[in-house]
Each structure stands twice: as structure tokens, then as C-alpha cells.
């Protein structure tokens, strides 16, 4: 009897080991054929934040790396989850990108239900295994350089700033801009207004005009609308996300440019190679990897003091060389 029991136990152990060997860990999302990519945007594609992602995906499509489609202006009233589920069921893309802010819980619920699809969304929160990566714009470094120009160009020592929402992705750029301005102009004062919208050109223009009426002679605006107000008043201003010099060539000094191509290329390689891993893609949106840059002056060099251009150029070189680090300060700034 004891011998039979021993044999039975041995058989059970063999069966258990065999089953364990047959079980596989969840496989990384992988593409077959040309990578099918979908993007889901809450705001209109004209909004610079989403426009940067869209531009990088169009570039990848033009290079023959992906088949790309998108839906924009989805909003924040619950449609994001419906759109994503329809796309996952009908189109079955290998990779989905988008802006998760304001739809954070919805996009994460969908990702959890479709582990075979790779998701990469703008988010101020963390990644989730096996398939949900996060990214954000990390343009505080060029933001600091723009601030240096602003501080050096202001004659009234009053700088007007218009922000969308007082959230980390906006506050860290504004705080860096402010720090850069104070480096070259310790007497600079700042008027700051939050319009509580990602895309409301009329509200942004109105807020910028209020700063101008209060004596600001430099305008820096995160949302669309501020450049128009500054140009109408004949004041220097700055672009965000994209090189926005074309909006007012005589007045847009430079722009803090976010380049999503390094992030998109990394994701394409991961998914096509079957090595996709949920992660925070932060580094790909910073200066060191080409994800953030300062736009050219576009011929305004002759109107800007040469010593100021030199200071900014030297600081930019130090950032690229890793010899100067712009602090990531995400506290909510207020007017002086």
C-alpha cells in the first residue's frame, strides 16, 4: 500500500511539472505584416499636444512603417471608452496611442480587457503590465531657454503667462520658463492665469490681453490664442509643442518643440519585434534623445541682443552635454 501511494504521489508530481512547463507567461503584443496603429484624441487635432503625436505617426506612415488611422475631438463625456472598444473589436490594431488625460480610467479599463494590443497614452500616472505604457511632454528644458529670452527681452520686467490647467505637464514648463527668465533678469515679475481648458483660443486670447493691459511686454502662452493677442499688441511671444513661428513670424521668438518621433519609433520596434513592455517612456521626450528641442530664431537674431543669444546658446549646449540640469518643478505657480 505504501509503495502504491509513493508511485501515485510521483505521478502527481510529474503531471504538475508538465502542466507548469506548458503554461506560458502572457506574450508581449506583436504585429504581423505592416503595423496597424490607431490614435484616439480627446481634443481637435489642431490642438498642439495631440498634433505632435499625429505628426509623428504621419511621418511613420509616410516612411512605410505603419498603417495609421485616428479619431479626434472625442471629448471627455464618456465617448473615449466606446471609441476604443469599437476599434479594438473591429480594427484590431497592434498599437493604440492617444491622450489619456481626462479619460484616464476609461483608457486603462479598455487596455486591461485587450492585453494582446499595445497601448501608449499620455498620462501623469504610471504604466501597467502587460500592455499599458505612458508618456508625456517633457519640454521644460527648452522652456527654460525660452524663459531666458523672455527675461532678457522684457523692458517693463513684467511677463504674462497663460496656462491651461494647473497640472504637472503645464506647471513644470511654466516653472522652468520662469526660472530661465529670472536667471537673466532677477527683477522680472510674472502674471499667471489658468483658463482651465486645453483648447479655448478665445479664453486664452482674453487672458493674454489682460496681462498686456496690466503692463506685460512679453507673453508666454501654453494654449492657442495667446500668440494672436501678443502679435496684435506688437509684443514678443513664444510657441509651444510645435515650431509656431509661422503664426506670427515677427513676434514668435522661438518655441519649445516636442518631438514624438523617438517615442513612436521605439514603440514600433518593440511591437514589431515582439518585445513590447509596459513602461514610462519619459526619456524619449527629453532633449537627450531628441524628444525636445528649441526652435530656430527664424531670422530674429538681428533684433535680439547678441549677448543674450550667446547666453541661451551656451546654456542649450550645456543641457545637451548633460552639464546643466533644468529642475523638474511641478508646484503650481502664482502671480507675483
Secondary structure, 3 states (H helix, E strand, C coil): CHHHHHHHHHHHHHHHHHHHHHCCCCCCCCCCCCEEEEEECCCCCCCHHHHHHHHHHHHHHHCCCEEEEEECCCCCCCHHHHHHHHHHHHCCCCEEEEECCCCHHHHHHHHHHCCCCEEEEECCCCCECCCEEEECCCCHHHHHHHHHHHHHHCCCCEEEEEECCCCHHHHHHHHHHHHHHHHHCCCCEEEEEECCCCCCHHHHHHHHHHHHHCCCCEEEECCCCHHHHHHHCCCEEEEEECCCHHHCCCCEEEEEEECCHHHHHHHHHHHHHCCCCCCECHHHHCHHHCCEEECCCCCHHHHCCHHHHHHHHHHHHHHHCCCCCCCCCCCCCCCC
